[in-house]
Amino acid sequence: MMNSPAQIVHGQVMHARSRPAPHSFVYPVFYLRVNLARLTELNSGWFGVNRWRLASLYTRDYGPRDGSDLQQWMRNLLMQHGVPADGEIWLQTFPRLFGYVFNPVSFWYCYDSDGGLRAVLAEVNNTFGETHRYLLTDGDVITGHTELTSRKNLHVSPFCSVRGWYSFRFRDTTQFNHVRLDYHDDSDNYDEPGNPSPLIKTSVGGRSEAYSVAGMRRAVLRQPLLTLQIIVGIHTQALRLWLKKVPFFRKPTPPENLVSYTPHPLTNNEESIS
């Protein structure tokens, strides 16, 4: 891992839907990857942890949502499931800008003491104020070739039903970060989720640089309206889908359990925990 307490990643978000009407977009973004054990090292005149700055990160936005220690909360979750991730824990997220943020998904990277990636928590938020978390493991070190799968449990878009499954791939180096997330909506066979053609392909990734005050300043000045871009983009793309007459699904009652644990490979024995 890097010696820096955080990374700034400059890249893009890509989203492509295959049916019933083709639809795609690409947006430039920047995001942070922060070492949860070293959050206090990030405070500066341009970035604050649990304090207002032009860019900031508030611990109450993640995990238990009460401002408590995020690293300890994640370690307790890993311990509960016997995941041997006893090394660093890094949170990948969009920062608050001018006090505001919306994270469609944040990723918690959990490493073992040898630096191997052993688990990832995908924390998904929808625009209705609901959150669900998918704890993904492989039983071994996760590499760029590892496919991690989980059933979909949260209503995210009104143009997708709550059925099917997600497929994740993570590429994680000191110079480059990339997440690929495919959504398959039409397979009920979770022992062999075999439809090779996903409904939606999404990816986020880019070039990583070690955190610095100067780097943070450049990122904020380059994209000061990133949060607005994300929120407006979500609603603009929804309008485009509606104009293309893509079927609309009403929001169901959210799941009572807030975390889904998916041992790899995906099976009918997937656990849900509160």
FENVENGI-V876112 format. One record per pair of residues at least 4 apart in sequence whose ideal C-beta (glycine too) atoms are under 7 Angstrom apart, sorted by the first residue. I is the first residue (numbers start at 0). J is the second residue. If there is no record, write none. Layout:
BEGIN
i: [I/I]
j: [J/J]
END
This chain:
BEGIN
i: [0/0/0/1/1/1/3/3/4/4/4/4/4/4/5/5/5/5/5/5/6/6/6/6/6/7/7/7/7/7/7/7/8/8/8/8/8/8/8/9/9/9/10/10/10/10/10/11/11/11/11/11/12/12/12/12/13/13/13/14/14/14/14/15/15/16/16/16/16/16/17/17/17/18/19/20/20/22/22/22/24/26/26/28/29/29/29/30/30/30/31/31/32/32/32/33/33/33/33/33/34/34/35/35/35/35/35/36/36/38/39/41/41/41/42/42/42/43/45/45/45/45/45/45/45/46/46/46/46/47/47/47/48/49/49/50/51/51/53/53/53/54/54/54/54/54/55/55/56/56/57/58/58/59/59/59/60/61/61/61/61/62/62/62/63/63/67/68/69/69/70/70/71/72/73/73/73/73/73/74/75/76/77/77/77/77/80/80/82/82/82/83/83/84/84/84/84/84/85/85/86/86/86/86/87/88/88/88/89/90/90/91/91/91/92/92/93/93/93/93/94/95/95/96/96/96/96/96/99/100/101/101/101/102/103/104/104/104/105/106/106/106/107/107/107/108/108/108/109/109/109/110/110/110/110/111/111/115/116/116/116/116/117/117/117/118/118/118/119/119/119/119/120/120/121/121/121/121/122/122/123/123/123/123/124/125/125/125/125/126/127/129/129/130/131/131/131/131/131/132/132/133/133/133/134/134/134/134/135/135/135/135/136/136/137/137/137/137/138/138/141/141/143/143/143/145/146/146/147/147/148/148/148/148/148/148/148/149/149/149/149/149/150/150/150/150/150/151/151/151/151/151/151/152/152/152/153/153/154/154/154/154/155/157/157/157/158/158/158/158/159/159/160/160/161/162/163/163/163/163/163/164/164/164/164/164/165/165/166/166/167/168/169/170/170/171/173/174/174/175/175/176/176/176/177/177/178/178/178/179/180/180/181/181/182/182/182/183/183/183/183/184/185/186/186/186/188/188/189/189/189/190/190/192/208/210/210/211/212/213/214/215/216/217/218/219/224/225/226/227/228/229/230/231/232/233/234/235/236/237/238/239/240/241/255/256/256/256/257/258/259/259/260/260/261/261/265]
j: [87/110/114/6/173/209/209/210/33/34/37/40/41/210/31/32/33/34/41/210/32/207/208/209/210/29/31/208/210/214/215/218/29/30/32/176/205/206/207/29/205/206/28/203/204/205/206/25/26/27/28/205/25/26/28/203/25/201/202/23/24/199/201/23/200/21/22/23/198/199/21/196/198/198/245/243/245/239/240/243/236/228/232/225/218/222/225/91/92/93/92/94/89/91/176/38/41/56/89/90/87/89/69/70/88/89/90/70/87/48/48/46/48/210/46/47/48/212/52/53/54/212/215/216/219/52/54/55/215/51/52/55/56/57/58/55/55/98/96/97/219/94/95/96/215/219/94/95/94/95/95/66/69/64/65/66/100/69/90/105/122/69/72/73/67/72/72/72/73/90/74/88/75/76/77/88/107/109/120/78/79/134/82/84/109/118/134/260/117/118/136/111/117/109/110/111/117/118/111/112/110/111/112/114/110/107/108/109/108/105/107/105/106/108/102/105/100/102/225/229/100/99/100/100/219/223/225/226/226/226/226/229/230/124/124/121/122/123/122/119/121/178/119/120/122/116/119/171/117/118/119/114/115/116/117/115/117/140/140/141/169/171/136/140/141/134/135/136/135/141/147/169/132/134/132/133/135/167/130/132/130/131/153/155/130/129/153/154/155/233/250/153/253/257/152/153/254/257/259/257/258/149/259/261/258/259/260/261/147/149/167/261/262/263/141/145/147/263/262/263/145/169/168/169/170/168/166/168/167/263/164/165/166/192/261/264/265/164/165/259/261/265/164/189/259/265/269/161/162/163/164/165/182/161/254/259/253/254/161/250/251/253/159/247/248/250/240/245/246/247/184/248/184/248/251/184/182/183/184/185/186/183/186/189/192/265/180/182/181/183/180/179/178/175/177/176/207/206/207/206/207/204/205/207/202/204/202/203/204/202/201/202/197/200/197/198/199/192/194/197/198/198/194/192/193/194/192/193/265/266/267/266/267/265/214/214/215/215/216/217/218/219/220/221/222/223/228/229/230/231/232/233/234/235/236/237/238/239/240/241/242/243/245/245/273/271/272/273/273/272/269/271/270/272/265/269/269]
END
